[in-house]
Amino acid sequence: MARFKNLVFVSHPMNPNKAIMAKYRFDNGKELSVVAGPGLYSSPGGLDCKDAIQKESDVLLFEVMFDDEVTGWQNREDINKIFEANEV
């Protein structure tokens, strides 16, 4: 079963020098998007964040979009619960 540790983070296309993102498509067709950086619901992140985020190990909480619903400030275990609930 896939878990948070299996996500591959890359530069976020909307802010390539300061934010990161990873995507995962489940067998049921649903897609998970995990992002962090300035202007995003992550920590570090938010409107006051000016620092660049280069790797996921620098992030405590992530912004997650799953099934067209955005939820902010999710930790790794919260994201793992999404994997567990959607693996076939």
N, C-alpha and C positions, 0 to 999 in steps of 0.2 A: 504494500500500500504506500502511496506517495504521502509525504509529510512536508512540513515547512522546509526542512533541511534539503529537500530535493528541488526546491525552486532555484531557478537561475536568474539572478538579478543583472540587469543591464541599465545603461543610462536611460532616463525617462526622456522620450522624444520632445516633450514640451519644455523641458528644462535640463538639457543633457549634461550641463556642467555642475548641476547642484542637486539633482534628484535621481532616484533609482526606481526601477519597476521590475516585476516578474509576472508572468501569466501562466495559467495552467488550464487545460481543457479536460474536463472529466469525460468518461465514456458515455454519460447521459447527455452530453452536448453542452452542459453548463460550463461557463468560464469563470475562473477566479483571477482577479487582478489585485496585486499587492504593491503599494507604492509608498514612498516616503521622501520628504524633502520640504523646502520652503513652500508655503501656501497650501500644504496638504495636511490632512488630519492625522498627523504622525508626531512622534516625539523622538528625536528633535524634529521640528517642522513647524507648521503654522505660519501665521502672518508675520510674526516677529523674528522668525528664523532667517538669518543671513548666511549661515554656514553651509558649505557644500557637504552633501552626503555621498560618499563614494562606494560604501559597501554596507551590506545588511547588518554586519556585526556592530556598526555604529548606531543602530536604531533600537530603541526600546519598544515603541508602539508604532503600528502601521495603519495606513488607510487601506481598507479592503472594499472591493466591489465584487459582489457575487449575486447572480440572478437579478441583475439590474438594480441592486440595492447597495448604496454606499454606507459603510459603517466606519467611523473613525476610531483611532486609538485602540487597536486590537493587538494583543500580544501573540507570541508564537503559539502558545497553547490554544488560544481562540481560533487561530488559523488552522491548527491541526484538527480541531473539532469539525471544521468545515470539510476537511479531507475525509475524516471518519464517517461523517453523515452522508457523503456523496459517492463513496467508492462502491462499486457494484460487486 
